Amino acid sequence: MKAQFASFLAAAVLAASTCFAADTAAPAAPSFIPRPVQVELKAGAFPVADTLPIQAEAQTAAEAFTTALAFSGIKTIRATESANAVTLTLDAKLNDTLGAEGYRLTVAPDAITVQAAAPAGVFYAAQTLAQALTKDAAGHATIPALTIQDQPRFAWRGLMLDSARHFIQPDDVKRMIDLMALHKFNHLHWHLTDDQGWRLEIKKYPRLTAVGSKRTESPTPGNRNHGDGKTYGGFYTQEQVKDIVAYAKARFITVIPEIEMPGHAAAAITAYPEFGNKDVPNFHPTVNTHWGVLPYLYAPSEETFKFLDDVMGEVCELFPEAPYIHIGGDECPEAQWTASAAARDMARKNGLNADDPKTLPKQLHSYFVRRVEKIINAHGKRLIGWDEVQESGPTKTTTLMVWRNWKWAVQAATSGNDVIMTPTSHTYIDYGQEASKKDQETLVHKLGNGAEVIGGSLTLEKVYSFEPIPPQLTTPEQIKHVLGCQAQLWSEYIFNQAKLEYMAFPRACALAEVAWSPTAGRNFADFTQRLAVHEKRLAAHQVNYRKADGLPAQPERPLLGP
Ligand code: TNX
């Protein structure tokens, strides 16, 4: 930890030299990411002692402040009376002006004050403060005098981690939570199950992990149609999940679990074939060893719904703070349902038109999602699904993540449903970050197969250009249904933590700014200048971000392997 603080300060020195070109020049504002709403620089600077004394009536405020700064190696101590102290004030009335996550930060040469309506605001003020800290030529850490008033543009600032395709070690999930907090993200969407693995311990159904968490092999990097012959697996115990959820909560991040259904369910169906469409020809489920849209769907049977009710019961207990459960709902190939006499029978019994093979899958998808929504609601949560659930007739409380056509967002928001914007065009940061296919190929040539990506191209600039409100939404009533946006780190080609960081940063920094900062003043040239300084902070945290030249910041960490 000590070494980390030293390297943080070392980086801060570099940052300082970028900010303060000459003693006589007016200091430039620190290079904040995401950019605060309002920053005013004042004369002078607050000297930072080894340990920062804080005065706070509310224990929650002190904890939030201390937790935020600890990750950047800045220690605090509670003080009753002290010169050069930080005073933290919570005042619920500020909710009207600052919202639940906003803050007012004043740095004077002899005092720092933070005001917020709730501890989340104090936490974000501390993150901003950490970014403002620099070290002068004589080696003294200071924070320039300034006032900041800040609050997020969107309430949902998300990052999706896919632990199903490649397992992310619990400590690495926590590391991502810390890095998210640094950028003022507040939702971690955790993709926990898929065709290639079920990663969450469910006590009532032990085979989900005993069988469903293991696959016999994975695609060979660089040769995706061939298996590598190596067994692969991993899952989170319930204790580990509770620990991660609490860790996130202390950093004002809500974890939203995703349990995929009715498709992307091969791992679960391999563990419990009785919940699959077992009357279809060639029914031989296996935990998949390759990627793609794959055929195994849950059977729309009472047994399946009972199973899902049990699973949801345990999931809801593990994620007490999550208002939502994500059920996926995407990419359901129709073949198994049209081929299953039992599925048709079930459809008939429930008043669907079972004799029209063209519409039957959509009818069943809708029926399935609605049944599961009732289950989730009965457990006190709301349902989120990918935009496919819009096609199947959402209820009033269904919330969508729009990944395909923006028309689903327009349709949902105009009919009163909440949406989170997650379009492939701007938020799929599993896509290549090079501008062209050729550049991507050159990169793989340089770095090896660890640099392989699923496809596509999504540059930093494109992410930064993202405007989450679809232009067709014009009234405040419609616009308020866009809760925010989220970046997706699908992990088919994210083999380990070094690659995860390489894919995430700096594109997640750009998305953080899209989600937090006002649209007015958004400017890519200005962002890249601030990013150059911010990269030093990332480096101080040993983040393997993609450098502007395309290469990883930490070349010694292999992009392949565990
Ligand atoms: C589509 S987005 C998927 C995922 C893949 C991703 C790869 C969505 C709802 N489904 O299963 O991992 O593309 O980019």
Residues whose N, C-alpha, C, O or C-beta is under 5 A from the ligand:
A	BS01	TNX	D330 W386 W403 W490
